[in-house]
Amino acid sequence: GLSAGNAQAAPILMRSLDGGAHWQDHTPASAVAVSVRSIAVDATNPSRMAIACSGEWAGGALWTSEDAGLNWSLRSNGLPHQPMLSVAFVGARLFVGGGSRLGQQNFGLHASDDLGRHWYPLHRADWPSLVITDIAPSTAGADTLWIATDGAGVSRSDDGGRNWKHSLRGSASLSLR
């Protein structure tokens, strides 16, 4: 069965505790006209979660939870108001990327050390693409991070996001999603 917890809008975030037999709406209360593009769970503390959302053509929001998705806090302050496409935890640090080549909605890559209360950019204006479509921590080491971009392939950082190698292994012209 389906249980609607947010009567204001159609459910965009559902949760099942019984292998999918029953689902309950866990959509943040004011998340309307957005799609959840990415969900991240902190491996060191599974009660900490984040969702990256985007509107149909523009806009976005990032929500975090410290109680396994029962309650959500909007954590978009300090981030560009562009589509948010990917979110990931690397240790306790939270990363978000997004954007769209349509209308040059550049977003870049941002990080937070306090579950989204404060953000700082990790990208520079000279990056080959500021549209980040995916973020993946590496199993090779805690400081290694991979990102996929729309139009500039794959990039990697081996120092927690301070320095980057772009367009790895001939991926420069690829749009990855």
N, C-alpha and C positions, 0 to 999 in steps of 0.2 A: 503494500500500500504506500501511498504518498501522503505525507503530512505537511500542509502548508503552514509555516511559521511566520511568514511575512506576507500579509494580505495586501500590501501596497503594490507589489509588482510580481511578475512571473519569477519563479525560482531560477537563480543562476548558479547557486552553490548548494549541492545536495550531499547528504552524509548517510551512510548505512553502517549499522553496527552488527548486522547479522548476515553478512555475505551477500547483500543485495536483495534480500527478500522484502525488506521495508526500507523506505527512504524518508528522510526528514529534511526540510528546507533549513539551511543554515546561512542564507543570504544576509549580508550586512543590511541593516534596516534602511539606509538611505542609498543603497546601490541600485539605481534605476538606469535603464537604457545603457547597460554595459554588458560585456561578455567577460567571463573569467578566462584569461589566456594562459595562466600558469599558476600552479600551486606549489609551495615549498614547505617542507616540514624540517625543523631543526633536529638533526640526528642526535645531538647531545641533549636535547630536551624536547621530546615529541609533543609536548603541550604548546610549544611555540610554532606558529604557522604564519604564512603570508600568502596573499593572493594578489596577482597583478591583473588588472582589468583594463579594457579599452572600450571606447564607444564604437559605433558602426564605422564612422569615417574619421573621427578625431576624438580627442579627450581621453582621459584615463584616470585611474585611481589605484592606490595601493592600500590594502587593508592588512592589519596584523591581528593575531589572536594569541593570548597567553594561556588560554584554557581549552585547547584542542578544538577551537572553532565554535564554542558556545556563544562567545561575545567577541565583537570585532571593533577595532579602532582604526579610523581613517588616518593614514600616515603619508598623505601626498604633499603636505606642506614642504616647500623647498625643492620639489621636483617639477620639471617642465609639465605643463598641461597638454601632454601628447599621449598617444596610445602606449600603454605599458604592456609589454609582450612576454617578459620573462623575469622570474624571481628565483633566487637561490640562496641558501645558507651555506657558508663555508665556515665551519665552527660556529661561533655565536654571531659572526658578521653577516649582514644581510646585503645582497646585491640586487639591483633592479636595472633592466634595460628595456628599451622600446623605441618607438618612433615609427615613421612611415615615409617612404620615398614620395608618396602622393602628397603634393603640397609642401615638400621639404620640411616635414615635421620631425626635425632632428631631436633626439632624446639623449643618446649617449649611454654611458654606464655610470651608475651612482652606487655608493655604498653607505651603510649605516652601522655603527657599533652599538646603537641603543634601540634596536628593534623599530627603526624608522622615525624616531622622534627628531633626529637631526640627520641630514644627508650631505654628502660631499661628492663632487664629480671625480671620476677616475679617468675620464677621457680628456683629450686635448682637441682643440679646434682643427689641428692638422691630421686627425685620423682619416683614413680613406673612406670610412662610412660611420655615421653617427646613428644609424638604425641598427640596434642590437636585437636580434631575434631569439637568441637562446644563450643561456649561461650554464656552464657545467663545471663543477669542481672536479679536480683530477684525483684519482686514487694514487697517483705517483707521489704526492706530497701536499701538505696542508696549504702551502703558499702557491700552488699551481692552479690556474684558472683558465678555462677556455671560453671563448665567446664566438658565436656565429653572427654574421652581419648580412644585411641585405645589400649586396652589391660589391662587397670586398672580402668575401670568403671567411676564413677562420683566423682568429688571433689567439695568442697565448701569453700569459704572464706567469713568471716563475717566482715572483716576489710579492704576491698578495695584491697585485693590481697597480703597483707603482710604475712598472715599465712593461711595454708590450712589444711582441713581434707580430706584425700584421701579414695578412695574405699568405699564410703558410702553405707550403707544398703545392704551389701553383693554383691556389684557390682564389686569387685576386679578383677574377671576374664573376665569381659565383654569388648568387643570391640564395642564401640558405634560410629555411624556415623550419 
